[in-house]
Amino acid sequence: MGTKLNLSGVVSESIVDGPGIRMTIFTQGCPHHCKGCHNPETWAFEPRHSGDVDKILAIAVKNKILQGLTFSGGEPFCQAEALAELAQKCHENGLNVMSYSGYTFEELIAGSEEKPEWMALLKNLDYLVDGPFIEEQRSLMLLFRGSKNQRFLDVPESLKQGKAVSVNEDTLYDGTKTRG
């Protein structure tokens, strides 16, 4: 058996959790407790459902219509080491990877000195929706985001430039970050 994750659940095919058809992994445990959270049942850190990285990957690879995986929560960066491993294996199998986080990109970069697993996960992401959900800024008109403060970031470009770089939504579906 491989690396374990503490999961709230898995959606095998989603079109609302990132570009294309995706498998969404809902992690268990979140320190943010955002008012109006869509998934408050994911806040507790107690074990809920055990997930095996290699089994999740095998299921994803078998589904030929998937473009990628999305890590949601809970707070995915609370399980960054295991998710970095899963993300790396996804890339090796032609799948892109997206994550949500209640932390901002800048907080993740700053915190990675103390928690190097955060950087390991960032380096294996294609997309990141960052920042806490703010109920007063809630909008149903935002692509893959719940509140106006959240950003939809191109992680490789953000790491390259050393600052948060938003995804160019006009070219998002041009096929450059989908399964080959």
Phi and psi in degrees as GROMACS dihedral restraints (atoms count N, CA, C in turn):
[ dihedral_restraints ]
;  ai    aj    ak    al  type     phi  dphi    fc
    3     4     5     6     1   -95.6    20    10
    4     5     6     7     1  -160.2    20    10
    6     7     8     9     1   -63.2    20    10
    7     8     9    10     1   138.6    20    10
    9    10    11    12     1  -101.9    20    10
   10    11    12    13     1   148.2    20    10
   12    13    14    15     1  -121.9    20    10
   13    14    15    16     1   148.6    20    10
   15    16    17    18     1   -95.3    20    10
   16    17    18    19     1   110.3    20    10
   18    19    20    21     1  -111.7    20    10
   19    20    21    22     1   149.6    20    10
   21    22    23    24     1   -89.4    20    10
   22    23    24    25     1   -35.2    20    10
   24    25    26    27     1   173.9    20    10
   25    26    27    28     1   176.3    20    10
   27    28    29    30     1  -138.6    20    10
   28    29    30    31     1   135.6    20    10
   30    31    32    33     1  -109.3    20    10
   31    32    33    34     1   118.4    20    10
   33    34    35    36     1   -70.8    20    10
   34    35    36    37     1   -28.9    20    10
   36    37    38    39     1  -144.7    20    10
   37    38    39    40     1   120.4    20    10
   39    40    41    42     1  -135.4    20    10
   40    41    42    43     1   144.9    20    10
   42    43    44    45     1  -116.0    20    10
   43    44    45    46     1     5.2    20    10
   45    46    47    48     1  -110.7    20    10
   46    47    48    49     1    -4.4    20    10
   48    49    50    51     1  -109.8    20    10
   49    50    51    52     1    31.2    20    10
   51    52    53    54     1   137.5    20    10
   52    53    54    55     1   175.8    20    10
   54    55    56    57     1   -69.5    20    10
   55    56    57    58     1   136.8    20    10
   57    58    59    60     1    77.3    20    10
   58    59    60    61     1  -165.2    20    10
   60    61    62    63     1   -91.6    20    10
   61    62    63    64     1   128.2    20    10
   63    64    65    66     1  -134.5    20    10
   64    65    66    67     1   153.9    20    10
   66    67    68    69     1   -92.6    20    10
   67    68    69    70     1   131.9    20    10
   69    70    71    72     1  -111.7    20    10
   70    71    72    73     1   125.2    20    10
   72    73    74    75     1  -103.0    20    10
   73    74    75    76     1   117.4    20    10
   75    76    77    78     1   -98.2    20    10
   76    77    78    79     1   110.1    20    10
   78    79    80    81     1   -77.5    20    10
   79    80    81    82     1   156.4    20    10
   81    82    83    84     1  -104.2    20    10
   82    83    84    85     1   129.1    20    10
   84    85    86    87     1   111.8    20    10
   85    86    87    88     1   123.9    20    10
   87    88    89    90     1  -152.5    20    10
   88    89    90    91     1   128.9    20    10
   90    91    92    93     1   -87.0    20    10
   91    92    93    94     1    -8.5    20    10
   93    94    95    96     1   -80.8    20    10
   94    95    96    97     1   -43.3    20    10
   96    97    98    99     1    51.9    20    10
   97    98    99   100     1    52.7    20    10
   99   100   101   102     1   -63.9    20    10
  100   101   102   103     1   134.4    20    10
  102   103   104   105     1   -60.0    20    10
  103   104   105   106     1   128.7    20    10
  105   106   107   108     1    82.0    20    10
  106   107   108   109     1    12.8    20    10
  108   109   110   111     1   -51.1    20    10
  109   110   111   112     1   139.4    20    10
  111   112   113   114     1   -74.2    20    10
  112   113   114   115     1   -23.5    20    10
  114   115   116   117     1  -130.9    20    10
  115   116   117   118     1    57.5    20    10
  117   118   119   120     1   -63.3    20    10
  118   119   120   121     1   -20.6    20    10
  120   121   122   123     1   -67.6    20    10
  121   122   123   124     1   -10.7    20    10
  123   124   125   126     1   -92.9    20    10
  124   125   126   127     1     0.8    20    10
  126   127   128   129     1   -69.2    20    10
  127   128   129   130     1   -42.5    20    10
  129   130   131   132     1   -64.2    20    10
  130   131   132   133     1   140.9    20    10
  132   133   134   135     1   -90.2    20    10
  133   134   135   136     1    -5.5    20    10
  135   136   137   138     1   -61.7    20    10
  136   137   138   139     1   147.0    20    10
  138   139   140   141     1   -56.8    20    10
  139   140   141   142     1   136.2    20    10
  141   142   143   144     1  -118.4    20    10
  142   143   144   145     1   -69.9    20    10
  144   145   146   147     1  -131.1    20    10
  145   146   147   148     1   129.3    20    10
  147   148   149   150     1   -83.6    20    10
  148   149   150   151     1   132.5    20    10
  150   151   152   153     1  -123.0    20    10
  151   152   153   154     1   137.9    20    10
  153   154   155   156     1  -100.1    20    10
  154   155   156   157     1   125.7    20    10
  156   157   158   159     1   -53.4    20    10
  157   158   159   160     1   -47.8    20    10
  159   160   161   162     1   -67.8    20    10
  160   161   162   163     1   -35.5    20    10
  162   163   164   165     1   -68.7    20    10
  163   164   165   166     1   -41.2    20    10
  165   166   167   168     1   -61.3    20    10
  166   167   168   169     1   -45.8    20    10
  168   169   170   171     1   -60.2    20    10
  169   170   171   172     1   -44.7    20    10
  171   172   173   174     1   -60.4    20    10
  172   173   174   175     1   -40.7    20    10
  174   175   176   177     1   -65.9    20    10
  175   176   177   178     1   -43.0    20    10
  177   178   179   180     1   -64.7    20    10
  178   179   180   181     1   -45.2    20    10
  180   181   182   183     1   -64.7    20    10
  181   182   183   184     1   -34.5    20    10
  183   184   185   186     1   -66.5    20    10
  184   185   186   187     1   -28.8    20    10
  186   187   188   189     1   -86.0    20    10
  187   188   189   190     1    97.2    20    10
  189   190   191   192     1   -69.3    20    10
  190   191   192   193     1    -9.7    20    10
  192   193   194   195     1   -91.0    20    10
  193   194   195   196     1    -8.0    20    10
  195   196   197   198     1   -73.6    20    10
  196   197   198   199     1   137.5    20    10
  198   199   200   201     1   -94.7    20    10
  199   200   201   202     1   -25.0    20    10
  201   202   203   204     1  -176.0    20    10
  202   203   204   205     1  -176.3    20    10
  204   205   206   207     1  -117.0    20    10
  205   206   207   208     1   148.3    20    10
  207   208   209   210     1  -122.8    20    10
  208   209   210   211     1   133.7    20    10
  210   211   212   213     1  -101.2    20    10
  211   212   213   214     1   121.0    20    10
  213   214   215   216     1  -125.9    20    10
  214   215   216   217     1  -165.9    20    10
  216   217   218   219     1  -160.3    20    10
  217   218   219   220     1  -158.9    20    10
  219   220   221   222     1    41.4    20    10
  220   221   222   223     1  -167.7    20    10
  222   223   224   225     1  -115.3    20    10
  223   224   225   226     1   105.6    20    10
  225   226   227   228     1   -55.0    20    10
  226   227   228   229     1   -33.4    20    10
  228   229   230   231     1   -71.5    20    10
  229   230   231   232     1    -7.7    20    10
  231   232   233   234     1   -76.4    20    10
  232   233   234   235     1   -12.5    20    10
  234   235   236   237     1  -128.5    20    10
  235   236   237   238     1    40.1    20    10
  237   238   239   240     1   -60.9    20    10
  238   239   240   241     1   -38.0    20    10
  240   241   242   243     1   -63.3    20    10
  241   242   243   244     1   -49.2    20    10
  243   244   245   246     1   -67.4    20    10
  244   245   246   247     1   -39.1    20    10
  246   247   248   249     1   -70.4    20    10
  247   248   249   250     1   -32.5    20    10
  249   250   251   252     1   -62.4    20    10
  250   251   252   253     1   -40.6    20    10
  252   253   254   255     1   -63.2    20    10
  253   254   255   256     1   -45.8    20    10
  255   256   257   258     1   -63.1    20    10
  256   257   258   259     1   -43.7    20    10
  258   259   260   261     1   -62.1    20    10
  259   260   261   262     1   -42.6    20    10
  261   262   263   264     1   -61.4    20    10
  262   263   264   265     1   -43.2    20    10
  264   265   266   267     1   -67.6    20    10
  265   266   267   268     1   -32.8    20    10
  267   268   269   270     1   -62.2    20    10
  268   269   270   271     1   -47.3    20    10
  270   271   272   273     1   -60.0    20    10
  271   272   273   274     1   -40.3    20    10
  273   274   275   276     1   -63.1    20    10
  274   275   276   277     1   -19.6    20    10
  276   277   278   279     1  -110.6    20    10
  277   278   279   280     1    19.4    20    10
  279   280   281   282     1    78.2    20    10
  280   281   282   283     1    17.7    20    10
  282   283   284   285     1  -107.5    20    10
  283   284   285   286     1   139.6    20    10
  285   286   287   288     1   -87.8    20    10
  286   287   288   289     1   166.6    20    10
  288   289   290   291     1  -135.7    20    10
  289   290   291   292     1   135.2    20    10
  291   292   293   294     1  -128.4    20    10
  292   293   294   295     1   150.9    20    10
  294   295   296   297     1  -139.3    20    10
  295   296   297   298     1   150.1    20    10
  297   298   299   300     1   -99.3    20    10
  298   299   300   301     1   151.8    20    10
  300   301   302   303     1  -154.4    20    10
  301   302   303   304     1   139.8    20    10
  303   304   305   306     1   -75.8    20    10
  304   305   306   307     1   -12.3    20    10
  306   307   308   309     1   -85.3    20    10
  307   308   309   310     1   151.1    20    10
  309   310   311   312     1   -81.7    20    10
  310   311   312   313     1   162.2    20    10
  312   313   314   315     1   -54.4    20    10
  313   314   315   316     1   -43.7    20    10
  315   316   317   318     1   -63.9    20    10
  316   317   318   319     1   -39.7    20    10
  318   319   320   321     1   -65.7    20    10
  319   320   321   322     1   -39.2    20    10
  321   322   323   324     1   -65.9    20    10
  322   323   324   325     1   -41.7    20    10
  324   325   326   327     1   -63.0    20    10
  325   326   327   328     1   -49.5    20    10
  327   328   329   330     1   -62.6    20    10
  328   329   330   331     1   -40.1    20    10
  330   331   332   333     1   -75.3    20    10
  331   332   333   334     1   -13.8    20    10
  333   334   335   336     1   -71.3    20    10
  334   335   336   337     1   -16.2    20    10
  336   337   338   339     1   -66.5    20    10
  337   338   339   340     1   -41.0    20    10
  339   340   341   342     1   -84.2    20    10
  340   341   342   343     1   -30.0    20    10
  342   343   344   345     1  -125.6    20    10
  343   344   345   346     1    82.0    20    10
  345   346   347   348     1   -61.3    20    10
  346   347   348   349     1   -20.8    20    10
  348   349   350   351     1   -64.8    20    10
  349   350   351   352     1   -24.8    20    10
  351   352   353   354     1   -64.5    20    10
  352   353   354   355     1   -43.8    20    10
  354   355   356   357     1   -67.2    20    10
  355   356   357   358     1   -37.5    20    10
  357   358   359   360     1   -59.5    20    10
  358   359   360   361     1   -41.0    20    10
  360   361   362   363     1   -70.1    20    10
  361   362   363   364     1   -46.5    20    10
  363   364   365   366     1   -54.3    20    10
  364   365   366   367     1   -43.6    20    10
  366   367   368   369     1   -66.3    20    10
  367   368   369   370     1   -14.3    20    10
  369   370   371   372     1  -108.9    20    10
  370   371   372   373     1    13.5    20    10
  372   373   374   375     1  -105.2    20    10
  373   374   375   376     1   146.9    20    10
  375   376   377   378     1   -94.0    20    10
  376   377   378   379     1   -39.7    20    10
  378   379   380   381     1  -132.4    20    10
  379   380   381   382     1   150.5    20    10
  381   382   383   384     1  -142.0    20    10
  382   383   384   385     1   129.7    20    10
  384   385   386   387     1  -100.9    20    10
  385   386   387   388     1   115.2    20    10
  387   388   389   390     1  -112.4    20    10
  388   389   390   391     1   159.1    20    10
  390   391   392   393     1    97.1    20    10
  391   392   393   394     1   153.7    20    10
  393   394   395   396     1   -70.3    20    10
  394   395   396   397     1   154.8    20    10
  396   397   398   399     1   -73.4    20    10
  397   398   399   400     1   127.5    20    10
  399   400   401   402     1  -115.3    20    10
  400   401   402   403     1   109.2    20    10
  402   403   404   405     1   -54.9    20    10
  403   404   405   406     1   -37.7    20    10
  405   406   407   408     1   -68.8    20    10
  406   407   408   409     1   -15.3    20    10
  408   409   410   411     1  -110.0    20    10
  409   410   411   412     1    15.6    20    10
  411   412   413   414     1   -59.4    20    10
  412   413   414   415     1   139.2    20    10
  414   415   416   417     1  -149.8    20    10
  415   416   417   418     1   136.4    20    10
  417   418   419   420     1   -90.9    20    10
  418   419   420   421     1     2.6    20    10
  420   421   422   423     1   -98.7    20    10
  421   422   423   424     1     1.2    20    10
  423   424   425   426     1   -94.5    20    10
  424   425   426   427     1   137.7    20    10
  426   427   428   429     1   -70.9    20    10
  427   428   429   430     1   114.1    20    10
  429   430   431   432     1    62.4    20    10
  430   431   432   433     1    12.6    20    10
  432   433   434   435     1  -124.1    20    10
  433   434   435   436     1   156.1    20    10
  435   436   437   438     1  -103.1    20    10
  436   437   438   439     1   -27.5    20    10
  438   439   440   441     1  -139.1    20    10
  439   440   441   442     1   154.8    20    10
  441   442   443   444     1   -63.8    20    10
  442   443   444   445     1   -20.7    20    10
  444   445   446   447     1   -75.5    20    10
  445   446   447   448     1   -20.5    20    10
  447   448   449   450     1   -76.4    20    10
  448   449   450   451     1   146.7    20    10
  450   451   452   453     1  -117.9    20    10
  451   452   453   454     1   146.2    20    10
  453   454   455   456     1  -103.4    20    10
  454   455   456   457     1   103.8    20    10
  456   457   458   459     1  -107.5    20    10
  457   458   459   460     1   146.6    20    10
  459   460   461   462     1   -88.0    20    10
  460   461   462   463     1   103.0    20    10
  462   463   464   465     1   -68.0    20    10
  463   464   465   466     1   -47.4    20    10
  465   466   467   468     1   -57.2    20    10
  466   467   468   469     1   -41.5    20    10
  468   469   470   471     1   -69.6    20    10
  469   470   471   472     1   -37.2    20    10
  471   472   473   474     1   -62.9    20    10
  472   473   474   475     1   -43.7    20    10
  474   475   476   477     1   -65.6    20    10
  475   476   477   478     1   -39.4    20    10
  477   478   479   480     1   -63.4    20    10
  478   479   480   481     1   -43.4    20    10
  480   481   482   483     1   -86.6    20    10
  481   482   483   484     1   -13.0    20    10
  483   484   485   486     1    72.7    20    10
  484   485   486   487     1    23.2    20    10
  486   487   488   489     1  -155.9    20    10
  487   488   489   490     1   159.2    20    10
  489   490   491   492     1   -66.1    20    10
  490   491   492   493     1   125.8    20    10
  492   493   494   495     1  -122.0    20    10
  493   494   495   496     1   120.3    20    10
  495   496   497   498     1   -70.8    20    10
  496   497   498   499     1   150.3    20    10
  498   499   500   501     1   -68.0    20    10
  499   500   501   502     1   137.2    20    10
  501   502   503   504     1   -78.4    20    10
  502   503   504   505     1    98.2    20    10
  504   505   506   507     1   -64.1    20    10
  505   506   507   508     1   -23.0    20    10
  507   508   509   510     1   -67.7    20    10
  508   509   510   511     1   -28.7    20    10
  510   511   512   513     1  -110.0    20    10
  511   512   513   514     1    10.6    20    10
  513   514   515   516     1   -58.1    20    10
  514   515   516   517     1   -37.4    20    10
  516   517   518   519     1  -103.9    20    10
  517   518   519   520     1    31.3    20    10
  519   520   521   522     1   -83.5    20    10
  520   521   522   523     1    -0.2    20    10
  522   523   524   525     1    91.7    20    10
  523   524   525   526     1     3.5    20    10
  525   526   527   528     1   -77.1    20    10
  526   527   528   529     1   -22.1    20    10
  528   529   530   531     1  -126.1    20    10
  529   530   531   532     1    47.7    20    10
  531   532   533   534     1  -124.7    20    10
  532   533   534   535     1   169.6    20    10
  534   535   536   537     1   -58.4    20    10
  535   536   537   538     1   137.0    20    10
